[in-house]
């Protein structure tokens, strides 16, 4: 225990530098995944049937294949086709596309959870379908999706661990470097695990209070009845 504390005191600054990269990649990937997923989810619910089938194929592709395979295809495979990305760009792109597939399904479920009668009422008073979606359905759906969407944010923190395999010095990559240099794999990865645990715990707490703040009174009862 004393040896681990001494190890942590010496190498924690390096680990925290890697943690900052992990946090950056997590937020950028989640945000870009959100920007892709939101229109995808609306098209999955309200788009033409043929387009819905195409989007379902896109979603199944990214949800049905390992993230590591996707990362290697983007970073190592695409250069064979003349498309080359820097390491960070490849990480952002892969994680964002993967996340967008999951987020799109979360948003689709939230959209469908909003009572269909609200769309009917909006059209009855003269709103266009697009206006009703943007002003009535989506504000409720975005609040409803927070509890399930939080799983994706927390998972993304852990998903970033694979990017060390393309030599990005994130938290996991830094742990690997320190482990190799100091011949201390147990201490290195244990310290990394503790930092991941802190990140996930803090994120879970933040999302819990965000969900409470955004909860729609009485809506859960309405959803259960339908």
Beta strands, then each sheet from edge to edge (+ up, - down):
end
